[in-house]
Amino acid sequence: MKPNPSTSSDISFDDFQSQILKDYEVAVTSRECSLLGRREVLTGKAKFGIFGDGKELPQLAMARAFQDGDFRSGYYRDQTFMMAIGLLSPKEFFHGLYATTDLEKEPMSAGRQMGGHFATHSLNEDGTWKDLTKQKNSSADISCTAGQMPRLVGLAQASKIYREVKETDSTNFSNHGNEVAWGTIGNASTSEGHFFEAINAAGVLQIPLVMCVWDDDYGISVPAEFHTTKGDISEILKGFQRDENNEGYEILKVKGWDYTALIHTFENAADIARENHIPVLIHVTELTQPQGHSTSGSHERYKSQERLEWERENDSNKRFREWILENEVATEEELKGMERSIKQKVRAAKKEAWAEFLKPNLEDKKQLIGLLENAAQHSPNRAFITKIKNDLIAIEEPLKKDLASKSRKALRYVIGENSQERVALQNWVETFLKKEQPRYSSHLYNELNTNAISVDAVAPSIPDEAESVDGRIILRDNFDALFAKYPNALVFGEDTGNIGDVNQGLEGLQEKYGPYRIADTGIRESTIIGQGIGLAMRGLRPIAEIQYLDYILYALQTLSDDLATLLYRSVGKQKAPLIVRTRGHRLEGIWHSGSQMGGLIHLLRGMHILVPRNMTQAAGFYNTLMKSDEPALVIESLNGYRLKEKKPNNLGEFCTPIGKVETLKEGGDITLLSYGSTLRIVESVAQELLEVGIDAEVIDAQSLLPFDLEHQMVESLKKTNRLLVIDEDVPGGCSAYLVQQIMEEQGGYKYLDSAPQTLTAEAHRPAYASDGDYFSKPNAEDIFERVYGIMHETDPVSYPKLR
């Protein structure tokens, strides 16, 4: 099992001699952080730890080849790389471990993500872009295995767009498309579908991507042979290797302890990708994981003694040290002195970080103890308050939750007391929570005036003589106006390019704007979204098309874990204003007419979810989103493309407001809320209800995330006192969310004379054909009878029982 100890000599020693000891310093610093980090978890100061020990040398080599403007899309073992490019100090490492909420001290996520998740700042304080070409960039990590892969495709594709599409504005984003996107992943995670989908997509697109696989022969406790055919990812990917006649990958394999070979391999990979836009896979083998997978367990439980001994002998830092001595770069005494100094610096950084983490808590603790003492002295519940105070005093290293919990419990014992001490304690609690809660909850959406809800509504201008056209024509011509107006806008998806999407909403636009801006993709929903995320993170304005709403489930993990959380997990320092375009509802059959809205509105918090009832409204949403910088999902009505609409004469300019409902018909008897395709049925039924004396108010939700920011629904309930939400999602799905918003957020329950009701689809997926649609989803008769039943309950004399 022991590898050949010889090293490569392709690069002369003189070329990198000045860097060797600096690299060794970084490697030892990183390892010491890992060792001390594990102790901090085991002593309880930190919650969880997952570290980069054993992977130091290849990350040093990657850092040497990484240039300004490049992007990393990696995973949670890359601390050495971040240290090597100067973007992670030992003190910042420990602040990340402790979850410090000060972004200046913990610049990766201000404690929102566990340690090992790295990011750089792409945005200024005002939300404008920094010059990304003058800094080294890391897209904000996520924990999900292989979840970084879809985004990697888009980060790399942006370089090709900037190189090939001359009209794009590359200012701050690209230097002639010379940037490389670097991916890192553990060998076991290459078993995930995201990995294979992204690898295939990058090979098809021929983009400047370098994919680095850190291979230590295990995935947690499971050996490689259980993860990968032949136990070797580069072996099974040989079919992707380019040759004289076929484009593909350059596949390189290198041992993780061989310093000179690693330097040569990574520089070679960077040159190939950067100059020729050819994707490269680097398979780094014979790595180790000295502390096991994480602080949750020990690798001694599942590795043989032979394997453990091999890992001790072939630890990359140990082999690097031996190589330095063998080549007389430094003496044993010099290395020992360096190592002692590094240990002292890391220990000092750990101590300083912990002191800085505790300082504000200790200050708040001191203040709270004084308030509790005062409250106890003037309260009949003195004994109870004193116990809380003493319990707080006993906590030598308090967390914020300790302060919040103790102070809020103390308030219970001064309820009804009329004293200055009670008021002071109450004010302290309110101030503390107001100060601390945003540290954990801010930036789910853009909080600046560049957000989508700040875009003013602009009505479509429809002259009397406007022609009636298919809805798809309005979409097509509006997209035409947008692509002319925004040179960085582009759209891509299955059947999007050549035929102009399956419903011809982009008909003829590829011929006009070219195959890079109006592009076809393969059938690969996750990387379609990933393309959009990466492109948007690099200053382009992508529209990623998912052919049908039902197929968005293929991409849901990428949407939920990556796109929807990006602004939040980077505390407003990275953004990806990706527009996801799809179509759905009211067609035929289980997988072409689904309504997964209940799941989407919960899993995609952080995105806007928009449900236009027609194509004019949809076009207005696209115009609004292009004026803002937030991600959104737009769901067009699948059965509306051939319906006639009056064509506006201000295409590309009119804006449908986000977060506002629209009243389509006023009435005084009952409020009917719906959206999308089903809304057209509701409108029709509202006219039929007039025939039996029921005057319904019909409201279009328009936007589900956010919903009715101006609380127009409660104004409607003040008139009608009754509510029915009609939705083609399953029972308890989106309709339940809408009722919660109206009743709880808006206080609509105060104005009801009868219980709010929902009318939804059946619990199953819709069955095939017109009969399947009728018996699976709310139909006109269902709506009529439910409304009539509500009125019968209210006034059985005027509305006798129907059936």
N, C-alpha and C positions, 0 to 999 in steps of 0.2 A: 504493500500500500504506500510505502514511503516514496515520494517523487524524486526524480533526479535533481540533485542540488545545484547543478550548473545553471548559469544565467545567460541571457541573450547578450550579444555583443554588437547588435546591429546599429546601436547608437553609441558613439564614442563617449567615454567617461567625461571628457572635458566639456561636452555639450551641456551637461547638467550637474557638474561637480558643485557649483555654488548653491544648488538647490537641495542637495542631499541632506545636509544636516537640518535645514529648515523643514524639509519634509519629515524627517525623523522626529523633530520637535512637535510637529502637528500630530503625527501618529501617536506618539507617547501621550501627548496632552489629551487627545480624544479617548485613548484607552483608559487613562486615569479618571476622566469624567465618567466613563461607563462603570468603572469599578466603584467609585464613590457614589454614583447615582443609584446603583443597586442597594448599597448600604442605606441610603436615605429612604428608600422605599421600605426596606425591611425594618427600619427603626420607626416607621410611621410618619416621617416628615413629608414624604411624597406618597401619592396614591398608587401609582403604577409606573413601571419602567420597562422600556423596550429600547435596546441600545445597538450601536453600530460596531461593537467590538468584533474583531476578526475580519472586518471588511475595509480596514484602513488603507492598505496599499493601492488597490484599484481606484479608490476614491481620490487619492492623491494624484494618480495618473490622469483621471478624468478632469480634475481641477486644473492641471497643467494645460490641457487641450481646450478648456472652456474659455470662451472669449466674451467680451462685452457685447451685449445684444442677444447672446444665446439664452435659451430657456431650459430649465430643468423641470421634468415631471417625474417625480420619484416616489420613494416610499420611506418608511420610518427607520431606515438603517444608515442614512446618509449624513450623519453628523460630521464625520471627518471631512467630507467634501465641503460642507458649509463652512467649517473652520478654515479649510485650506484656501477658499476664495475670500476669506476675511469677513464673512457675514454672520459668524456665530462665535462668540467668546465663551470661555468657560463659565463666566458669571451668568450670561444669558442662557446658557445650557441649563444651569440650576434653577434660574427663574422659571424656565419652561417646565421643569420637573415639579416645582412647587405650585405652579399655576398662578403666578403673579399676574394681576389684572392691569398692571401699568404697561402700556404698549411701548414706552421708551425703555423699560427694563426687560420686557419680554416681547420683542418685536415680531415674533412669528405669529402669535394669535392672541396675545394678552391673556393667556391662560385658558382659552376656549378649547384648545385641543391638547391632548396629552403630549409629553415631550417626544421629540423625534419627528415632529411634523413641521416642516419648514416652509417659509414663504418670504418673498421680498416685497417691497412696497412699490407698486406701479403707479400710484395716484398721489397727487398733492393733497393738501388739506381741503382745497376747494373742489376736489373731485376730478380735476383735470389730470391729463396724463403727464407723467414724468418722461424724460427722454430715455426710453428703454434701450436705445442703442449705446448709451454711455454707462450702462451698469450691467452687472451680471444678474440674471433673473431666475427666480424659482417660483413656479406656480404653486399655489397653496395646496399642501398635501391632504389626502384623505386616507383613512385607515383601511378601507375596503381593499382586499387583495385584488390586484390588477385593475382597480378602479382608476388608476392614473393613466391607463393606456389609451382610452378613447381621446382624452384631452391632448395627449402627446401628438396624435395625428394632426390635429388642428394647429397646434403650435408650430409644427414643422411645415404644414401646408401653407401657412401664412408667408413663409419665405418664398415659396414658389409663386404665390400670387403677386407679391411685391416685385419679384424679378420679371414675371411674364406679362403682367397687366400694367402697362405704362401709365394709364390714367389714374391709378390709385395714388393717394397721398400717403407717402411713406415717412413723412416727417415725424420724428420721435420713435418710429417703429421699426425701421429696417434700413440697412445699408446695402441696397441692390440685391436683397434676398440672400445675403451671405451668412445669415444666422443659422445655427444648428439647434435643433431641439434634442435634448438628451433625456432618455428614459432610463430609470433604474427599477429593478424588480428582483425579488428573490426567486430562486429556481423553482420552488414549489408553486408559486403563484402563476407560473407560466402554464399551469394546468387549466386556468380559468378561460372561459370563452372570450372574455374581453381581450385577453392577450392575443389569441389567434385571430380574432376579428381585426384588431388593430394592426397586427403584423401584415395580414393580407392587404388591408386597405393602404398601408404605407408602401407596400410593394407595387400595387397598382398605380398609385399616385406618383411614385418616384419623387419622394420629398426628402429634404436633408434632416434625417433622423438617425440618431445613434442609440440603439437599444442595448443597455448593459444588464446582463443577467449575473447577479451575485450568487454563485452556486456553492453551497456548503454541504451538499448531499442530503439535506433534511428539509422537511416542512413541519415545523414544530417537532413532533416526535416521530414523524412518518418518513422513512427513507425514500430517496429519489425514485427507486424502482416502482414504488406504489403511485407515484405522481405522473411519471413521464415514460412513454414508450421508449424502450432501450435505456431508460434512466439518464438520457442525455438530450437536452433540448436542441443543441446545435446539430446533433446527428440527425434528428428527425426533421429538421428544417432545411436539410441540404437541398431539397427540391426548390427552395427559394433562391439558391445561389445563382447569381448572374453568370452568363457566359458570353461568348462572342456574338451569339445570335439572339439572345434573349435578355431583356431587362430583368432585374430582380434585386437581390441583396448582395452585399459583400458580407460574408460571414467569417468572423475571426474568433479564434479560441486561444486563451492565454491562461497561464497559471497565476493564481492570485497572490503568490508569495514572491514572484519573479519581478523585481523592481524594474530592471532595465527593459524587459520584455513588455511590461505593462506600459511604460512610457512610450515605447515605440508603437505599440498597438493602438493606443488611444490617439496619439498624434496622427497616425496613418488613417484611422477611422474618421477623425475630424476633417482631414484634408479631402478625403473621398466625398464625404457628405457635403461639406461646405462649398467645394468647387464645382462638383458635378451633380449635386442634388440626387445622390444615390443613397438609399437607406443602408445602414450598417447594423449588424448584430454582433456584439462582443459577448462571448460566453466566457466568463471568468470562473475558472474551476479551482478545485483544491483549496477552497476557503474554509475557515473554521468559525465557530460561534462559541467563544470560550465560556460565556456565562449562560448558555442555553438561550431559548427563544425569548423569554421575558422573565420578569420577577415573579410570575405566577407559578414557576416550577423549576426543577433542576434537570439538566440534561443527563446527569448521571443515571437517571431512572431508565433511560431508553437507549443509551449508547453503550456499546461493549467496551471493555477495558482496552482492547486493542485499538478501537477507534479513538478513545479518549487519549491514549498515549500518542497516537499519530497526530492528533490535534495539538497536543502540547509541543511536540517536536516541530510541527510545521505551521505554527502560528505565524501569521504574516509579519507581525512586529518583531518576533524573535528571529525569523529568517532575515529580515531587513537589517537588524542589528548585527547579525553574524556577517552579512555581506559587507557592511560598513567596516567592520574590523578586518575582514579578510583583504579588503582593498585599501586598507590603511587610510581611510578617509578621516578616522578619528581613533584615538586610543581608548582602551578600556576605562581608564581614569576619566578621560574627557566625557565619555558617554555616561558614566555613573554620576559625574557632577551635573551633567545636563538633566538626567533623570531625577536627581534629588531636587534640583531647582524647579522642575516642572511639577513634581508632586506638591511642593510647598505652594506654588502659585495656584494650583487647582484647589487645594484645601482652603487657601485664603479666599479664592473666588466663591467657593461653596459657603464659607462662613459669612462673607459679605452679602451674598444673595439671600441667605436665610435671615440675616439681620434686617435687610431692606424689606423683605417680605413681611416680617413681623412688625416692623416699626409702626406703621399706621394702625395696625390692630392693637398694639400695646397702648398707643395714645388714646384710641377709642375706648379701650378697656378701662383705663384710668379715669376717663371722664364718666363712663357709665357707672363705675363703682361709686363715685361721688354722688351721682344722681340717685342710685339705689339706697345709699346711706341716708340721704336727705328724705327720700320717700318713706323709708322705714320708720324714721323718727317721728313722722307726722301721720302715721297710719295705724288703725287698729289691727291691721294684718302685719304688724312689724315682724313677727317671727318668720312668717312665710317669705317676706321680701328679704330679710336678713339671710335666710338660708340660700336664696338665689344668689345674693351678693357673695356669700362665702364660697359657694360652688364656683362662681366666676373667678374669684381670687385664686382658687386652687388650680385654675387652668393657666399654667405658666406660659404656654405658647398658643394663645387663642386664635382660632380661625374666625372669619367673618360670621359664619353660621352660628358660632358660639355666642357672639355678641347679639346677633339678631334674635336668636332663640331665647336667651336669658332675659333680654329687655322686654320682649313681647309677652313672655310668661308673667313678668312682674306687673305688667299693666293690668292683668286680671285681678290683682289684689288691691288695686286702687280704683276699681270701677265705682262710679257714683261719688267719689270723694271730691270735695270742692277745695282744692289746695293748690298753691303755686308749685309745689313739688310734683304733684300728679301732672300738671300741665307741662312742666319742664321735662319730665320723663317721656310724656307722650310726644312732645315736640322732637325730642332726641330720636325716638324710634322712627318718626315720620321722616326726619332729615336723613337718618342713616339709610333707610330703605330707598329713599329717593336718590341718594348718592350711589348706592351700591347696585341696585337692580339693573340699571343701564349697562353696567360693566359686563353683565351676562346676557342681556337681551337686546342691545342696540344693533343697528345695521342689518336687521333682517331684510329690510328694503332700504333703498337710497333715501337718506334723510336730508339731502340737499335739494335745491330748487331745480336741479336737473332731472328730478324723478318724473315718472310718467303721469302721476296724478296732478302735477303742476302744469301740465300742458293744457292750455285753454282750448275749450271746445270751439270748433269752427264748423258751422252747419254746411252740408252739401248744398251748392247752388244749383237749383234745378229750374231752369226757365220753363215757362208754360209750353213752349214748343219743343221741349226735350223729347228725344226719341226714346221709345221703350226697347230695351235690348236685353239679351240674356245676362243674368247676373255675372257670368264668367267674363263677359266683355268689360264690365266695370272693373273687375279685379285686374284683368290683363292690362287695360289701359292705365290703371292707377299704378301698377307695378312698373310699367314703362316710364311713367313720370318719375317714380322714385329712383329707378336706376339711372335716369338722366340727371337727376338732382344730386344724388349721393354717389360719387365715383367709387367709394369704398364699400358700397353695398353689393352683395352677391347672394345667390340662392342656389341650393343644391339638394338633391334627393333622388329617389327612385323615379324614373320617367320624367324628371323635372326639365331636363335640357332639350333634347332633340324634339320631343313631341309636345313640350310645353305643359307638362303635368297631365295626369290622367283625365282631368276635366278641362284642359286647355286654358287654364287661368294664366299661363305664361306663354301662350301660343306665339311663335315667331320671335321671341325675345332673345333666344340663343343666337340666331342669325344676326341680330342687331348688336348684341353686346358681347358675343364671343363665348367660347366653351368654358372659360375659367370663371366667368361671372354668372352664367346660367348653365349649371353643370349637372350631368347625370352622375349617379353613384351606383355602386352595387347594392344588393339587398343586405344591408348591415346597419340596422337602426341605431345600435349603441354608438358606433363610430361616426354615424351621421351627426348625432348630437355632439360627440367628442370633437369632430371637425369644427362645429359651430362654436364650442366653448373656446378652443384654442385660437381660432381666428379672431374671435371677439376680444380675447385677452391681449391680442396684439394689434388692436386698433382698427380692425375691419368691422363691417356691419353685416354679419351673415344672417340669412334666413335659412334655417334647416327644415326641410320638408319631410315629414313622416306621412306616408301615403294615406293611411287610415288611422283614425283614433285608436282602434283596437290594437294596432301594431306598436303603439307607443309603449305598450307593456314591455317590449323587447328592450327599450331604452330607459325604462323607469329608474333603474339603479343609478345610471349616469345622471339623469335629470335630478333625482332626489338627493343623492349623496354629494354630487359635485356642483352642478349649475345652481341649484336652489340655495345652496349653503355658502357659495363662494364669498359673497360680500360679507356675510355674517362671520365666517370663520377667519377671514382676514381683517376683521374689524374695520371694514371700509377701505382697505388698502389695495384691493384688487377687485376688478369687475369684469363681467362678461355679458354685455348687452345683446344676447342672442335672442332672436325671434324664432320660435318653433311654430311652424305652420302645419296644420293637419286638417282633416275633415272627418265628420262622423254624424251619427244619429239617423234614425228613421230610414234605413235602407232595408236590406233583406239578409237575415241569417245571423248565426251566432257570432261570427268573426268579422262582419262588415257593418254592423249596426249597433255595436256596444255603446254603453254610456258609463264609463268607469270614473265618473266625475267625483263620486264620494271618496274614492281612493286618491285621486289626483289632488283634490283641494286640501287633503291632509298631508300627503307626501311631498307636495311641491310648495309648501310655505317658503317664501323667499322669491317666488316667481309670481307674475300676474297671470291669472287664468281668465280668458276672455271668450265669450260665447255669443257672437253676433247672430242675429236672426236672419240677416240677408247679406248680400255681397257689398252693398254700399256701406253698411255698418262695418263690415270686415275691413274694407279698404280704409275706412276712417281710423280703425284701430292701428293698422300698419303705419299710417301717416303719423299718428300720435307717438307710436313706439320709436319711430325713426328720429323724432325730435327729442327723445329722452335717452337714457342710458341704462335701462333695466331689462332683465330677461323676462320673456313672456311666452305663454302658450296661447295661440289663437286657433279656435276650433270652428272651422267653417261648416255651414249646414250642407251636408252631402247631397240632399235632394233639392238644393236651391240654385244650382248653377244654370239651369235652363229656364228658371222662372224669370218673367219679365220685370225689369226695374227701370225707372226713369234715370237716364244717364246725367250725372252732374257735369257742370262745365268747369269745376275747380278741382279736377283730379290731382292727386298728390298734395293737396293743400288742406282739404277739409279734415277735421279731426274728431273722432268719436271719443268722448270723455271716458276716462277710466275711473271706476269707483262710483259711478252714478247710475241710478235706474232711470228708466224712461216710461212715463205713463202714456200708453197708446190709446186708451179709452177711459174716460172718466165715468164714474158711477157711484151710487150711494148705498148699495145693498151688501156687497161683498167684494173683497179684494182678491183678485186672482194673480198670482205671481208665477211666472215661468220664464223660459229662455230658449233660444235656438229654434230648432225645427218644430218642437212641440208647441211653441208659442203661436204659430200660425193656426194650429187647431184650436187653441184657446180663444184666439181672436174670432174665429168663425163661430164657436159655441156661444160666445158673448152676445152675438147678434141673435142667435136662436133663443137665448134666455130672455131677451126682451119680449118675445112672443108670449111668455108666460108671466110677464110682469116682474122679472128680475133684472135689475140694472147693475151689472157687474163692472167694477173698475179693473182694467187689465194693465199690468205692469210688467215690463221687460227688465229682467235682472241685468242684462248686458255683460256685466263683469262680476265674476264670482270671487276672485281674489284681486283687489279688495271688493267688498260688497257694500253698496249704499252708504258711502261715507257721510252723506248729508242727511241721512235718516228720513228719507222721503216715505219709506214704508210705514213708519209710525204715523205720519201725517195722514196717509190714506186710511189707516185703521181708525183714526179719530172720527172719520166720516162714516165708514162702513161697519165697524165693530165686528167684522168677521174676516177670516183669512183661510184661503186654500192655496197651497203651493203644489203646482203640477210639474212633475219631473219624470223623465224617462230613465233615471237611475233606479237601482234596486231600493226596496224599502229601507229606510234608515240611512240612505246615502246622502246625496247632495241636498235633498229636500229637508232632511233633519238638520243639516248645517244651516240652511237658510232660515228655518224656524228658530234655531238657537240664536242666530244673529238678530232676528226681529224681536223675539221675546226677551232675550237676556241682555244683549248689547243695547238695544233701543228701548227696552221697557214696554214693548207693545202689548204685553199681557194686561196692562192696566185699562186698555180701551176695548177689550173683547167682551162680547155678550155670549159667545159660545166658544168651545174649545177650538184652537187652531188645528187644521187638518192638513194632511199631505195625501196626494194622489200620485202614485209612482208606478213604475213597471212592476211586473211580477219578479219574484226573487231569482228566477232563472235567466239565462241569456235569451235573447229574442230568437224565436224559431223562424225558419225560412219562409219566404214568400209573403204575399200580402196578407193572407190569413194568419201567418205566424206573427207578423207585425201587429195585427189587430188584437190578437189574443195575448200578446206578450207585453205591449206597451199601452199607456193611456190613450184611449181613442175618444172620439167626439162624444159618443154616448156615455162613456165612463164619466167624462167631465161634466156633462149636462146633469146626469143623475146625481153625482156627488154634490154639485152646487144646489140642486133642487132639494136634496135630502137635508142639507144644512138649513135651508130656508123653511122646510117643513117642520124641522125640530123647533125653529123659532116661532113659526106661526102656522100651525097645522090647519087652521080654518082657511086661510088664504091659499095655502099650498098643500092640498090634500095628498095623501100618500101616493106615490107614483107606482111602486111595485114592491 
